[in-house]
Amino acid sequence: MNLGIDDLPVREELRGKSPYGAPQLDVPVRLNTNENPYPLPEALVERIAERVREAARNLNRYPDRDAVELRTRLAKYLTDTSGYEVGTANVWAANGSNEVIQQLLQTFGGPGRTAIGFEPSYSMHGLIARGTGTGWISGPRGEDFTIDLPAAEKAVAEHRPDVVFITTPNNPTGTAVPAETVLALYEAAQAAKPSMVVVDEAYIEFSHGDSLLPLLEGRPNLVVSRTMSKAFGAAGLRLGYLAAHPAVVDAVQLVRLPYHLSAVTQATALAALEHTDTLLKYVEQLKSERDRLVGELLAIGYEVTASDANFVQFGRFADSHEVWQHILDRGVLVRDNGVPGWLRVTAGTPEENDAFLDAVRELKCFVGGTPTPPKEQSS
């Protein structure tokens, strides 16, 4: 019997939707998922093995339910890198920033409540909203992909959402959001009704500017979320965290699953936090490569969205998926995010970026129209 999702008694708001995902194809150069291309240094690998070995001796017991040591080390990292004092009570950690977002929506969203994000932006905000029964509102952005502040303030006043998402640097566009814009939207959200404002800083270590962590001072309804997947080169670890008023940390624990962070996850994250100086040097290399991609793409003739992340959005194309396929045919996988006319490429190693640039040089005839593509090379 042929049975599909829509044949099951799934919730109505999930019908016709697609799960989040990016193609995982076996090609020479994969620049589509914003991963850090550099493997962890051998010294860190050895330290992870040591810490996991220690944790393994007690795997018959549940892990530290509140991950106190890990939260303390994360607080120190945030304080050291931002200059803003963050304490253990201000930090919560979960399995990736997606679980952090899920817990926030389980706590402050849910049936009968709404969340707003300014799209195009990180699609998981809307997907997790639907998964938690939270109504989703797509807020406006300008033609340059920045947040149109007057329009955004109007949308917040009109819809009076319970949760406001602000992604900076924004994914997939790479654009940063000024502190003044965040402050204005925070005030608008509190004026409409007391609402939570979540600043998603998954890519902040790659930014030209500073973290917005200092904005937490005196703003109990503001949350800053982070991840170890990008700057720490630990996408396989699945460790995300937030900084907020201690009351917010207490609140999300109402919905967390018991012992949600395994002892192995905590041990691995603690090892990584011992090597932040080394890992952040890779970030500087990637920032340099990102800026090189921007310069080269502009020189070729592409449009590029200003990027503060480890990726670059480029275009414009009449049919971005067709261009995506032609780039793939040359052994390079980039991301077709569904933003009409645009594609996104992650900053990789210099060699990977060279391969990407060689591919798009061949395809520059696609820019701004639909001319005949270059002839495919015969095998």
Sine and cosine of phi, psi and omega as CSV:
sin_phi,cos_phi,sin_psi,cos_psi,sin_omega,cos_omega
0.00,0.00,0.79,-0.62,0.07,-1.00
-0.98,0.19,0.85,-0.52,-0.06,-1.00
-0.75,-0.66,0.78,-0.62,0.03,-1.00
-0.90,-0.43,0.09,-1.00,-0.02,-1.00
-0.84,0.54,-0.67,0.74,-0.08,-1.00
-0.95,0.32,-0.15,0.99,0.10,-0.99
-1.00,0.09,-0.15,0.99,0.01,-1.00
-1.00,-0.09,0.35,-0.94,-0.01,-1.00
-0.99,0.17,0.82,0.57,0.02,-1.00
-0.97,0.25,0.33,-0.94,0.02,-1.00
-0.89,0.45,0.56,-0.83,-0.10,-0.99
-0.86,0.51,-0.61,0.79,-0.06,-1.00
-0.94,0.33,-0.16,0.99,0.05,-1.00
-0.99,-0.13,-0.21,0.98,-0.02,-1.00
-0.92,0.38,0.70,-0.71,0.03,-1.00
0.98,0.19,0.05,1.00,0.00,-1.00
-1.00,-0.03,0.35,-0.94,0.03,-1.00
-0.91,-0.41,0.57,-0.82,0.04,-1.00
-0.94,0.34,0.42,-0.91,0.06,-1.00
-0.92,0.39,0.61,-0.79,0.05,-1.00
0.10,-0.99,0.40,-0.92,0.08,-1.00
-0.81,-0.59,0.53,-0.85,0.01,-1.00
-0.84,0.55,0.72,-0.69,0.10,-1.00
-0.93,-0.38,1.00,0.03,-0.11,-0.99
-0.94,-0.33,0.54,-0.84,-0.01,-1.00
-1.00,0.06,1.00,0.05,0.01,-1.00
-0.79,-0.61,0.32,-0.95,-0.05,-1.00
-0.87,0.49,-0.59,0.81,-0.09,-1.00
-0.78,-0.63,0.90,-0.45,-0.01,-1.00
-0.92,-0.40,0.94,-0.33,-0.06,-1.00
-0.79,-0.62,0.71,0.70,-0.13,-0.99
-0.88,-0.48,-0.15,0.99,-0.10,-0.99
-0.84,-0.54,0.29,0.96,0.09,-1.00
0.85,0.53,0.49,0.87,0.09,-1.00
-0.97,0.23,0.45,-0.89,0.19,-0.98
-0.97,0.26,0.84,-0.54,-0.13,-0.99
-0.98,0.22,-0.18,0.98,-0.11,-0.99
-1.00,-0.04,0.81,-0.58,0.08,-1.00
-0.88,0.47,0.41,-0.91,0.03,-1.00
-0.89,0.46,0.61,-0.79,0.01,-1.00
-0.89,0.46,0.49,-0.87,-0.11,-0.99
-0.87,0.50,-0.59,0.81,0.02,-1.00
-0.88,0.48,-0.61,0.79,0.04,-1.00
-0.94,0.33,-0.65,0.76,0.05,-1.00
-0.84,0.55,-0.69,0.72,0.02,-1.00
-0.91,0.42,-0.65,0.76,0.01,-1.00
-0.92,0.39,-0.62,0.78,0.07,-1.00
-0.86,0.50,-0.70,0.71,0.00,-1.00
-0.86,0.50,-0.65,0.76,0.02,-1.00
-0.90,0.44,-0.73,0.68,-0.04,-1.00
-0.93,0.37,-0.62,0.78,0.02,-1.00
-0.92,0.38,-0.60,0.80,0.06,-1.00
-0.87,0.49,-0.67,0.74,0.05,-1.00
-0.89,0.45,-0.69,0.72,-0.01,-1.00
-0.91,0.41,-0.57,0.82,-0.05,-1.00
-0.88,0.47,-0.45,0.89,-0.01,-1.00
-0.92,0.38,-0.28,0.96,-0.02,-1.00
-0.84,-0.54,0.41,0.91,-0.02,-1.00
-0.94,0.34,-0.16,0.99,0.11,-0.99
-0.96,0.27,-0.19,0.98,0.04,-1.00
-0.94,-0.33,0.41,-0.91,0.08,-1.00
-0.93,0.38,0.46,-0.89,0.04,-1.00
-0.96,0.29,0.14,-0.99,0.11,-0.99
-0.87,0.50,0.92,-0.38,-0.09,-1.00
-0.87,0.49,-0.57,0.82,-0.07,-1.00
-0.99,-0.17,0.02,1.00,0.06,-1.00
0.73,0.69,0.76,0.65,-0.13,-0.99
-0.90,0.43,-0.72,0.69,-0.01,-1.00
-0.88,0.47,-0.68,0.73,0.00,-1.00
-0.90,0.43,-0.70,0.71,0.00,-1.00
-0.90,0.44,-0.58,0.82,0.04,-1.00
-0.91,0.42,-0.68,0.73,0.01,-1.00
-0.94,0.35,-0.60,0.80,0.06,-1.00
-0.90,0.43,-0.64,0.77,0.03,-1.00
-0.88,0.47,-0.66,0.75,0.03,-1.00
-0.90,0.43,-0.66,0.75,0.03,-1.00
-0.87,0.49,-0.71,0.70,-0.01,-1.00
-0.90,0.44,-0.67,0.74,0.01,-1.00
-0.90,0.43,-0.72,0.70,-0.05,-1.00
-0.91,0.42,-0.58,0.81,-0.10,-0.99
-1.00,-0.05,-0.29,0.96,-0.03,-1.00
-0.93,-0.37,-0.35,0.94,-0.08,-1.00
0.98,0.18,0.00,1.00,0.02,-1.00
-0.97,-0.22,0.78,-0.63,-0.09,-1.00
-0.94,0.34,0.88,-0.48,0.02,-1.00
-0.84,-0.54,0.75,-0.66,0.00,-1.00
-0.96,-0.28,0.19,-0.98,0.01,-1.00
-0.83,0.56,-0.64,0.77,-0.04,-1.00
-0.92,0.40,-0.29,0.96,0.01,-1.00
-1.00,0.04,-0.13,0.99,-0.18,-0.98
-0.89,-0.45,0.64,-0.77,0.14,-0.99
-0.73,-0.68,0.55,-0.84,-0.03,-1.00
-0.78,-0.63,0.48,-0.88,-0.01,-1.00
-0.46,-0.89,-0.05,-1.00,-0.05,-1.00
-0.98,0.17,0.99,0.11,-0.04,-1.00
0.99,0.11,0.41,-0.91,0.03,-1.00
-0.90,0.43,-0.36,0.93,0.04,-1.00
-0.91,0.42,-0.63,0.78,0.05,-1.00
-0.94,0.34,-0.56,0.83,0.11,-0.99
-0.85,0.53,-0.74,0.67,0.01,-1.00
-0.89,0.46,-0.67,0.74,0.01,-1.00
-0.87,0.49,-0.71,0.70,0.00,-1.00
-0.91,0.42,-0.61,0.79,0.05,-1.00
-0.89,0.45,-0.66,0.75,0.00,-1.00
-0.96,0.28,-0.54,0.84,0.10,-1.00
-0.90,0.43,-0.53,0.85,-0.06,-1.00
-1.00,0.09,-0.70,0.71,-0.14,-0.99
-0.93,-0.36,-0.15,0.99,0.07,-1.00
-0.94,-0.33,-0.63,-0.78,0.03,-1.00
0.97,-0.25,-0.01,-1.00,-0.03,-1.00
-0.82,0.57,0.72,-0.69,0.00,-1.00
1.00,0.10,-0.03,1.00,0.02,-1.00
-0.87,-0.49,0.27,-0.96,-0.06,-1.00
-0.73,-0.68,0.38,-0.93,0.11,-0.99
-0.74,-0.67,0.50,-0.87,0.02,-1.00
-0.80,-0.59,0.62,-0.79,0.14,-0.99
-0.69,-0.73,0.36,-0.93,-0.10,-1.00
-0.96,-0.29,0.96,-0.29,-0.21,-0.98
-0.97,-0.24,0.48,-0.88,0.15,0.99
-0.95,0.30,0.68,-0.73,0.05,-1.00
-0.45,-0.89,-0.23,-0.97,-0.07,-1.00
-0.89,0.46,0.91,-0.43,-0.15,-0.99
-0.92,0.39,-0.35,0.93,-0.01,-1.00
-0.92,0.38,-0.38,0.92,0.06,-1.00
-0.86,0.51,-0.75,0.66,0.02,-1.00
-0.93,0.36,-0.63,0.77,-0.01,-1.00
-0.91,0.42,-0.69,0.73,0.01,-1.00
-0.94,0.35,-0.57,0.82,0.08,-1.00
-0.84,0.54,-0.77,0.64,0.01,-1.00
-0.88,0.47,-0.64,0.77,-0.01,-1.00
-0.90,0.44,-0.43,0.90,0.02,-1.00
-0.99,-0.15,0.14,0.99,0.00,-1.00
0.97,0.23,0.28,0.96,0.00,-1.00
-1.00,0.00,0.76,-0.65,0.06,-1.00
-0.91,0.42,0.65,-0.76,-0.05,-1.00
-0.94,-0.35,0.73,-0.68,0.03,-1.00
-0.87,-0.49,0.80,-0.61,0.03,-1.00
-1.00,-0.03,0.93,-0.38,0.00,-1.00
-1.00,0.04,0.20,-0.98,-0.14,-0.99
-1.00,0.06,0.47,-0.88,0.24,-0.97
-0.80,-0.60,0.33,-0.94,0.03,-1.00
-0.98,0.18,0.08,-1.00,0.01,-1.00
-0.89,0.46,-0.46,0.89,0.01,-1.00
-1.00,-0.03,0.17,0.98,0.04,-1.00
0.96,0.29,0.11,0.99,0.16,-0.99
-0.99,0.15,0.30,-0.95,0.04,-1.00
-0.96,0.28,0.82,-0.57,0.07,-1.00
-0.98,0.21,0.99,-0.12,-0.18,-0.98
-0.86,0.51,-0.76,0.65,0.02,-1.00
-0.85,0.52,-0.66,0.75,0.01,-1.00
-0.93,0.37,-0.61,0.79,0.01,-1.00
-0.92,0.39,-0.68,0.73,0.04,-1.00
-0.88,0.47,-0.64,0.77,0.02,-1.00
-0.90,0.44,-0.67,0.74,0.00,-1.00
-0.90,0.43,-0.66,0.75,0.02,-1.00
-0.90,0.43,-0.68,0.73,0.01,-1.00
-0.91,0.42,-0.61,0.80,-0.05,-1.00
-0.96,0.27,-0.72,0.69,-0.12,-0.99
-1.00,-0.02,-0.34,0.94,0.01,-1.00
0.75,0.67,0.86,0.52,-0.06,-1.00
-0.94,0.35,0.37,-0.93,0.05,-1.00
-1.00,0.06,-0.42,0.91,0.02,-1.00
-0.69,-0.73,0.72,-0.69,0.04,-1.00
-0.88,-0.47,0.82,-0.58,0.05,-1.00
-0.98,-0.21,0.76,-0.65,0.10,-0.99
-0.79,-0.62,0.89,-0.46,-0.06,-1.00
-0.97,-0.25,0.87,-0.49,-0.02,-1.00
-0.55,-0.84,0.86,-0.52,-0.13,0.99
-0.88,0.47,0.54,-0.84,-0.10,-0.99
-0.98,0.18,0.61,-0.79,0.10,-0.99
-0.92,-0.38,0.85,-0.52,0.38,0.92
-0.97,-0.24,0.11,0.99,-0.17,-0.99
-1.00,0.06,-0.43,0.90,-0.01,-1.00
1.00,0.07,-0.07,1.00,-0.08,-1.00
-0.96,0.28,0.64,-0.77,0.06,-1.00
-1.00,0.00,0.41,-0.91,0.02,-1.00
-0.93,-0.37,0.85,-0.53,-0.01,-1.00
-0.89,0.46,0.49,-0.87,0.03,-1.00
-0.84,0.54,-0.58,0.81,-0.02,-1.00
-0.88,0.47,-0.59,0.81,0.02,-1.00
-0.93,0.37,-0.68,0.73,0.03,-1.00
-0.88,0.47,-0.70,0.71,0.01,-1.00
-0.88,0.48,-0.67,0.74,0.00,-1.00
-0.90,0.44,-0.67,0.74,0.00,-1.00
-0.95,0.32,-0.54,0.84,0.08,-1.00
-0.89,0.46,-0.72,0.69,0.01,-1.00
-0.90,0.44,-0.65,0.76,0.03,-1.00
-0.89,0.46,-0.65,0.76,-0.01,-1.00
-0.92,0.40,-0.63,0.77,0.00,-1.00
-0.96,0.29,-0.48,0.88,0.02,-1.00
-0.96,0.29,-0.60,0.80,-0.01,-1.00
-0.93,0.36,-0.72,0.69,0.07,-1.00
-0.09,-1.00,0.42,-0.91,0.05,-1.00
-0.87,0.49,0.93,-0.36,-0.10,-1.00
-0.80,-0.60,0.44,-0.90,0.10,-0.99
-1.00,0.06,0.70,-0.71,0.06,-1.00
-0.91,-0.42,0.87,-0.49,-0.06,-1.00
-0.95,-0.32,0.90,-0.44,0.06,-1.00
-0.99,-0.11,0.93,-0.38,-0.03,-1.00
-1.00,0.00,0.95,-0.30,-0.05,-1.00
-0.95,-0.32,0.70,0.72,-0.05,-1.00
-0.85,0.52,-0.48,0.88,-0.10,-1.00
-0.91,-0.42,0.31,0.95,-0.17,-0.99
-0.89,0.46,-0.53,0.85,-0.02,-1.00
-0.89,0.45,-0.32,0.95,0.01,-1.00
-1.00,-0.05,-0.01,1.00,-0.13,-0.99
-0.98,0.21,0.45,-0.89,0.14,-0.99
-0.95,0.31,-0.42,0.91,-0.07,-1.00
-0.97,-0.23,-0.19,-0.98,-0.06,-1.00
-0.99,-0.11,0.32,-0.95,0.11,-0.99
-0.90,0.43,0.42,-0.91,0.05,-1.00
-1.00,-0.06,0.24,0.97,0.02,-1.00
-0.79,0.61,-0.65,0.76,-0.01,-1.00
-0.86,0.51,-0.34,0.94,0.02,-1.00
-0.93,0.37,-0.24,0.97,0.03,-1.00
-0.90,0.44,-0.46,0.89,-0.06,-1.00
-0.85,0.52,0.88,-0.48,0.04,-1.00
0.97,0.23,0.16,0.99,-0.03,-1.00
-0.80,-0.60,1.00,0.10,-0.09,-1.00
-0.92,0.39,-0.30,0.95,-0.01,-1.00
-0.99,-0.12,0.23,0.97,0.02,-1.00
-0.97,-0.25,0.67,-0.74,0.01,-1.00
-0.75,-0.66,0.67,-0.74,0.12,-0.99
-0.91,-0.42,0.85,-0.53,0.01,-1.00
-0.96,-0.28,0.54,-0.84,-0.05,-1.00
-0.67,-0.74,0.08,-1.00,0.06,-1.00
-0.55,-0.84,0.42,-0.91,0.14,-0.99
-0.99,-0.13,0.05,1.00,-0.08,-1.00
-0.95,0.32,-0.56,0.83,-0.18,-0.98
-1.00,-0.09,-0.97,0.24,-0.08,-1.00
-0.89,0.45,-0.55,0.84,-0.02,-1.00
-0.99,0.12,-0.07,1.00,-0.01,-1.00
0.87,0.49,0.58,0.81,-0.11,-0.99
-0.80,-0.59,0.75,0.66,0.00,-1.00
-0.87,0.49,-0.54,0.84,-0.01,-1.00
-0.97,0.23,-0.18,0.98,0.00,-1.00
-0.97,0.24,-0.64,0.77,-0.07,-1.00
0.89,0.46,0.93,0.37,0.03,-1.00
-0.73,-0.68,0.90,-0.45,0.09,-1.00
-0.85,-0.52,0.26,-0.97,-0.02,-1.00
-0.39,-0.92,0.26,-0.96,0.04,-1.00
-0.73,-0.68,0.36,-0.93,0.15,-0.99
-0.82,-0.58,0.71,-0.70,-0.07,-1.00
-0.22,-0.98,0.00,-1.00,0.12,-0.99
-0.87,0.49,0.59,-0.81,0.00,-1.00
-0.80,0.60,-0.50,0.87,0.02,-1.00
-0.90,0.43,-0.56,0.83,0.05,-1.00
-0.92,0.39,-0.67,0.74,0.04,-1.00
-0.87,0.49,-0.67,0.74,0.05,-1.00
-0.89,0.45,-0.62,0.78,-0.06,-1.00
-0.92,0.39,-0.70,0.71,-0.05,-1.00
-0.92,0.38,-0.36,0.93,0.04,-1.00
-0.94,0.33,-0.22,0.98,0.08,-1.00
-0.92,0.38,-0.42,0.91,-0.08,-1.00
-0.91,-0.41,-0.13,0.99,-0.03,-1.00
-0.91,0.41,0.54,-0.84,0.08,-1.00
-0.96,0.26,0.50,-0.87,-0.01,-1.00
-0.87,0.49,0.73,-0.69,0.06,-1.00
0.79,0.61,0.75,0.67,-0.16,-0.99
-0.94,0.33,-0.43,0.90,0.01,-1.00
-0.97,-0.22,0.89,-0.46,-0.05,-1.00
-0.91,0.41,0.36,-0.93,0.06,-1.00
-0.88,0.47,-0.57,0.82,0.00,-1.00
-0.93,0.36,-0.66,0.75,0.05,-1.00
-0.88,0.47,-0.73,0.69,0.00,-1.00
-0.89,0.46,-0.67,0.74,0.00,-1.00
-0.90,0.44,-0.67,0.74,-0.01,-1.00
-0.91,0.41,-0.68,0.73,0.01,-1.00
-0.90,0.43,-0.64,0.77,0.03,-1.00
-0.89,0.46,-0.63,0.77,0.05,-1.00
-0.89,0.46,-0.69,0.72,0.00,-1.00
-0.88,0.47,-0.61,0.79,-0.02,-1.00
-0.94,0.35,-0.27,0.96,0.10,-0.99
-0.98,0.21,-0.22,0.98,-0.10,-0.99
-0.85,-0.52,0.52,0.85,-0.08,-1.00
-0.89,0.45,-0.59,0.81,-0.02,-1.00
-0.87,0.50,-0.70,0.71,0.01,-1.00
-0.92,0.40,-0.71,0.70,-0.06,-1.00
-0.90,0.43,-0.61,0.79,-0.01,-1.00
-0.95,0.32,-0.33,0.94,0.13,-0.99
-0.92,0.40,-0.59,0.81,0.09,-1.00
-0.90,0.44,-0.58,0.81,0.03,-1.00
-0.87,0.50,-0.68,0.73,0.00,-1.00
-0.89,0.46,-0.62,0.78,0.05,-1.00
-0.89,0.45,-0.68,0.74,-0.02,-1.00
-0.93,0.36,-0.58,0.82,0.07,-1.00
-0.88,0.47,-0.64,0.77,0.04,-1.00
-0.90,0.43,-0.67,0.74,0.02,-1.00
-0.93,0.37,-0.61,0.79,0.06,-1.00
-0.87,0.50,-0.72,0.70,0.00,-1.00
-0.90,0.43,-0.56,0.83,0.07,-1.00
-0.91,0.42,-0.68,0.74,0.04,-1.00
-0.86,0.51,-0.70,0.71,0.01,-1.00
-0.85,0.52,-0.76,0.65,-0.02,-1.00
-0.88,0.47,-0.69,0.72,-0.02,-1.00
-0.92,0.38,-0.68,0.74,0.00,-1.00
-0.90,0.44,-0.65,0.76,0.05,-1.00
-0.91,0.42,-0.64,0.77,0.01,-1.00
-0.91,0.42,-0.57,0.82,0.02,-1.00
-0.94,0.35,-0.53,0.85,0.00,-1.00
0.82,-0.57,0.13,0.99,0.02,-1.00
-0.99,0.11,0.39,-0.92,0.22,-0.97
-1.00,0.07,0.57,-0.82,-0.02,-1.00
-0.69,-0.72,0.70,-0.71,0.10,-0.99
-0.99,0.13,0.73,-0.68,0.01,-1.00
-0.80,0.59,0.78,-0.62,-0.12,-0.99
-0.87,-0.49,0.73,-0.68,0.15,-0.99
-0.92,-0.40,0.26,0.96,-0.07,-1.00
-0.91,-0.42,-0.22,-0.98,0.05,-1.00
-0.99,-0.15,0.47,0.88,0.03,-1.00
-0.54,-0.84,0.22,-0.98,-0.05,-1.00
-0.70,-0.71,0.75,-0.66,0.12,-0.99
-1.00,-0.07,0.77,-0.64,-0.07,-1.00
-0.67,-0.74,0.38,-0.92,-0.03,-1.00
-0.05,-1.00,-0.52,-0.85,-0.15,0.99
-0.99,-0.17,0.43,-0.90,-0.07,-1.00
-0.76,-0.65,0.55,-0.83,0.11,-0.99
-0.93,0.37,-0.58,0.82,0.01,-1.00
-0.69,-0.73,1.00,-0.04,-0.09,-1.00
-0.91,0.40,-0.54,0.84,-0.01,-1.00
-0.93,0.37,-0.56,0.83,0.04,-1.00
-0.90,0.44,-0.67,0.74,0.03,-1.00
-0.91,0.41,-0.66,0.75,0.07,-1.00
-0.80,0.60,-0.69,0.72,-0.03,-1.00
-0.92,0.39,-0.63,0.77,0.01,-1.00
-0.92,0.39,-0.59,0.81,0.08,-1.00
-0.92,0.40,-0.66,0.75,0.03,-1.00
-0.88,0.47,-0.63,0.78,0.02,-1.00
-0.87,0.49,-0.34,0.94,0.03,-1.00
-0.99,-0.13,0.27,0.96,0.12,-0.99
0.99,0.10,0.26,0.96,-0.03,-1.00
-0.83,-0.56,0.81,-0.59,0.00,-1.00
-0.97,-0.24,0.89,-0.45,0.11,-0.99
-0.91,-0.42,-0.07,-1.00,-0.11,-0.99
-0.95,-0.32,0.80,-0.60,0.19,-0.98
-0.99,-0.15,0.99,-0.16,-0.10,-1.00
-1.00,0.08,0.00,1.00,-0.02,-1.00
1.00,0.10,0.12,0.99,0.12,-0.99
-0.99,0.16,0.92,-0.39,-0.12,-0.99
-0.80,0.60,0.82,-0.57,0.08,-1.00
1.00,0.03,0.01,1.00,-0.10,-0.99
-0.74,-0.67,0.44,-0.90,0.15,-0.99
-0.78,-0.63,0.24,-0.97,0.00,-1.00
-0.77,-0.63,0.70,-0.72,0.03,-1.00
-0.82,-0.57,0.71,-0.70,0.06,-1.00
-0.99,0.14,0.62,-0.78,0.11,-0.99
-0.94,0.34,0.86,-0.51,0.01,-1.00
-0.95,-0.32,-0.42,-0.91,0.09,-1.00
-0.94,0.34,0.29,-0.96,0.04,-1.00
-0.81,0.58,-0.63,0.78,-0.01,-1.00
-0.92,0.38,-0.66,0.75,0.03,-1.00
-0.91,0.42,-0.66,0.75,0.01,-1.00
-0.92,0.40,-0.58,0.81,0.07,-1.00
-0.88,0.47,-0.67,0.74,0.01,-1.00
-0.89,0.45,-0.66,0.75,0.04,-1.00
-0.89,0.45,-0.73,0.69,-0.04,-1.00
-0.90,0.44,-0.61,0.79,0.06,-1.00
-0.87,0.49,-0.65,0.76,-0.02,-1.00
-0.91,0.41,-0.71,0.71,-0.07,-1.00
-0.97,0.23,-0.37,0.93,0.12,-0.99
-0.90,0.44,-0.62,0.78,0.03,-1.00
-0.92,0.40,-0.43,0.90,-0.14,-0.99
-0.96,-0.27,0.22,0.98,-0.09,-1.00
-0.90,0.44,-0.27,0.96,0.03,-1.00
-0.92,0.38,-0.22,0.98,0.02,-1.00
-0.98,0.19,-0.31,0.95,-0.14,-0.99
-0.89,0.46,0.82,-0.57,0.14,-0.99
0.98,0.20,0.09,1.00,0.00,-1.00
-0.15,-0.99,-0.34,-0.94,-0.06,-1.00
-0.77,-0.64,0.82,0.58,0.02,-1.00
-0.95,0.30,0.14,-0.99,0.04,-1.00
-0.90,0.43,0.80,-0.61,0.00,-1.00
-0.92,0.40,0.33,-0.94,0.06,-1.00
-0.89,0.45,0.47,-0.88,0.00,-1.00
-0.92,0.39,0.66,-0.75,0.05,-1.00
-0.94,0.35,0.63,-0.78,0.04,-1.00
-0.95,0.32,0.68,-0.73,0.02,-1.00
-0.97,0.25,0.55,-0.83,-0.02,-1.00
-0.99,0.12,0.00,0.00,0.00,0.00
